[in-house]
C-alpha cells in the first residue's frame, strides 16, 4: 500500500476530527467506519466506446469474488442502453475476468445493481428504465434471484416490485430507483431506495417491505424515512445493512447535507450535484429512525490525491460476516468503474 496515500487519508481524517473538536456543537463527526478505511486502488477500466459504472461485490462459497455492475455505450444513454454485467476475480485488486451480460434488453435499461445472499439464494436488485411505457420512460425497481452467482437469474413475476406510482405523503410517486436489499433479523425483507414525488424534485430515501424475497413489497406508511426536501437538499445511492444488532445506511451527500447540518449551508448556486464530497453513514436501532449522520467515506481526492471526481454508489464486500472493503463508483482520469478501500477491523459502533 502506498504510504503517502495512507498518510493523506490519516491527515484528512485528522483535519476533520480536529474540526469536530473545535466545533463540537455543529460539526458532523467522522465515523469509526470512515476511520477504519485504507485506500485500495482503481479497478475495472472501461473498454473503448463504453462507460463502466459502479460495482456490487460478493464472494461465492469457494471464496471467488464476483462483481455486478453497469456498462453503457459512450454514444448511448444510461437510461436506455445500460446493461448489467458480471465479472470475477480472486481479490478486490483484480485482475478481473468478464463473464458476460446478466440483464440486457431492447425494452429497458438495466442499471445500478446491488447483490446479497439470503440462505442459499442470491438476490440481485436493480433499477430498470422501461422504454415506451404507457406512462412514459420511468425508473422503477426490479429483483431477481438465483441459486448460483453464475445464474440463471429469475426475475420476479411481480416486477416492478417497487413501481413509480402510488401515494407518498399525499403526493404521487413518480420515481423509484437505486435499491438496496436487507434481510432483517425478524425475517422481514426490506428494500430502501431513492424516491421522488410530484411534490418537489428532491431525492429522498424510502422503504418497502415484504415477507417474501420476490415480493410483493409494500411501501412503509411513514415514507420517506430520510429526507432533506424541506431544506431543498437531497441524498441518494443508499447502501443499507444490518450488523451487530444495528441498522446502517451509507449514502451519497449529493448537494451538501453535511454543510447544512453544520450550520453552513452552501449557496444554492454552489450546490454542485453528484458525489463530489464525502458520503454519510447513518445508524438506527429499527431501520426507521435514522437521526444525525456521520461522515461515512471520503473522496478519490482525499484517498489517492487525484483530481476530484464523482465518488458514488457505495457497496460493501463482506467476508465471513465482516465488512472487508467498500467499493465506490468513480469516473477518474482513466474512466474506471471506480475503486475500493479496505475496511480494517470495524465492528460497528
WOZIHU-V120067 format. One record per pair of residues at least 6 apart in sequence whose ideal C-beta (glycine too) atoms are under 7 Angstrom apart, sorted by the first residue. I is the first residue (numbers start at 1). J is the second residue. Records with the same first field share a line. If there is no record, write none. Layout:
I->J / J
This chain:
1->38
5->39 / 303 / 304 / 305
6->38 / 39
8->302 / 305
9->38 / 39 / 302 / 303
12->298 / 302
13->30 / 34 / 35
16->30 / 295
17->30
19->27
20->27 / 29 / 30
26->262 / 263
27->262
28->258 / 261 / 262 / 293 / 294 / 295
29->294 / 295
30->294 / 295
31->281 / 294 / 295 / 296
32->346
33->281 / 296 / 346
34->295 / 296 / 297 / 298
36->343 / 344 / 345 / 346
37->297 / 326 / 341 / 342 / 343
38->341 / 342 / 344
39->303 / 304 / 341
40->92 / 93 / 325 / 339 / 340 / 341 / 342
41->93 / 339
42->332 / 334 / 336 / 339
43->93 / 94 / 96 / 336 / 337 / 339 / 340
44->52 / 55 / 87 / 96 / 336 / 337
45->334 / 335 / 336
46->52 / 335
49->73 / 74
50->71 / 72 / 73 / 74
51->72 / 74
52->69 / 71 / 337
53->69 / 70 / 72 / 329 / 337
54->69 / 70 / 112 / 313 / 329 / 337 / 338
55->67 / 69 / 315 / 327 / 329 / 337 / 338
56->67 / 68 / 69 / 113 / 114 / 115 / 315
57->65 / 67 / 315 / 317 / 327
58->66 / 115 / 117 / 149
59->65 / 319
60->66 / 149
64->88
65->88 / 89 / 90 / 91 / 92
66->86 / 88 / 149
67->87 / 96
68->84 / 86 / 102 / 113 / 115 / 124
69->85 / 113 / 337
70->82 / 84 / 111 / 112
71->83 / 85
72->78 / 81 / 82
73->81
78->109 / 111
79->109 / 129 / 137
80->109 / 129 / 131
81->109
82->109 / 110 / 111
83->101 / 103 / 104 / 110
84->102 / 103 / 110 / 113 / 126
85->98 / 100 / 101 / 102
86->99 / 100 / 102
87->96 / 97 / 98 / 99
88->96 / 97 / 99
89->95 / 96 / 97
92->317 / 325 / 340
102->153
103->110
104->110
107->130 / 131
108->128 / 129 / 130 / 131
109->128 / 129
110->126 / 128
111->126 / 127 / 129
112->126 / 127 / 178 / 313
113->124 / 125 / 126
114->125 / 179 / 180 / 181 / 315
115->122 / 123 / 124
116->123 / 181
117->123
118->183 / 213
120->147
121->145 / 147 / 213
122->145 / 146 / 149
123->143 / 145 / 181 / 213
124->144 / 153
125->141 / 143 / 179 / 181 / 191
126->142
127->139 / 140 / 141 / 177 / 178 / 179
128->140 / 142
129->137 / 138 / 139
130->137 / 138 / 140
131->137
138->164 / 174 / 175
139->164 / 175 / 176 / 177
140->160 / 162 / 163 / 164 / 176
141->160 / 161 / 162 / 176 / 177 / 179 / 191 / 193
142->155 / 156 / 159 / 160 / 161
143->156 / 159 / 161 / 214 / 215
144->153 / 154 / 155 / 156
145->154 / 213 / 214
146->152 / 153 / 154
156->214 / 215
158->214 / 215 / 216
161->215 / 216 / 217
162->176 / 191 / 193 / 208 / 217
163->176
164->173 / 174 / 175 / 176
165->173
166->173 / 219
167->173
168->195 / 197 / 206 / 219 / 223
169->223
171->197 / 198 / 199
172->197 / 198
173->195 / 197
174->196 / 197 / 198
175->195 / 196
176->193 / 195
177->193 / 194
178->193 / 194 / 236 / 237 / 238
179->191 / 193
180->191 / 192 / 238 / 239 / 240
181->191
182->190 / 240 / 241 / 242
183->189
184->190 / 242
185->242
188->209 / 211
189->209 / 210 / 213
190->207 / 209 / 287
191->208 / 217
192->205 / 207 / 238 / 240 / 249
193->206
194->203 / 205 / 236 / 238
195->204 / 206 / 223 / 224
196->203
200->229
202->229 / 232 / 233 / 234
203->234 / 235 / 236 / 254
204->224 / 226 / 227 / 229 / 234
205->224 / 225 / 226 / 235 / 238 / 251
206->219 / 220 / 223 / 224 / 225
207->220 / 223 / 225
208->217 / 218 / 219 / 220
209->217 / 218 / 220
210->216 / 217 / 218
225->288 / 290
226->235 / 282 / 290
228->234 / 235 / 257
231->260
233->255 / 256 / 257 / 260
234->254 / 255
235->251 / 252 / 253 / 254 / 257
236->251 / 252 / 254
237->251 / 252 / 312 / 313 / 314
238->249 / 251
239->249 / 250 / 314 / 315 / 316
240->247 / 248 / 249
241->248 / 316
243->348
244->347 / 348
246->283 / 284 / 285 / 348 / 349
247->284 / 287
248->281 / 282 / 283
249->282 / 290
250->279 / 281 / 296 / 297 / 314
251->279 / 280
252->275 / 279 / 312
253->277 / 278 / 279 / 280
254->273 / 274
255->271 / 273
256->265 / 266 / 271 / 277
257->280
258->280
259->265 / 266
261->292
274->310
275->310 / 311 / 312
276->308 / 310
277->299
278->295 / 297 / 298 / 299
279->296 / 297 / 314
280->293 / 294 / 295 / 296
281->293 / 294 / 296
282->290 / 291 / 293
283->349
284->290
297->314 / 326 / 328
299->308 / 311
300->306 / 308 / 309 / 311 / 330 / 332 / 339
301->307 / 308
303->341
306->332 / 333
307->333
309->330 / 331 / 332
310->330 / 331
311->328 / 330
312->328 / 329
313->328 / 329
314->326 / 328
315->327
316->323 / 326
317->324 / 325 / 327
318->324
323->343 / 346
324->343
325->340 / 341 / 342 / 343
326->340 / 341 / 343
327->338 / 340
328->338 / 339
329->337 / 338
330->336 / 338 / 339
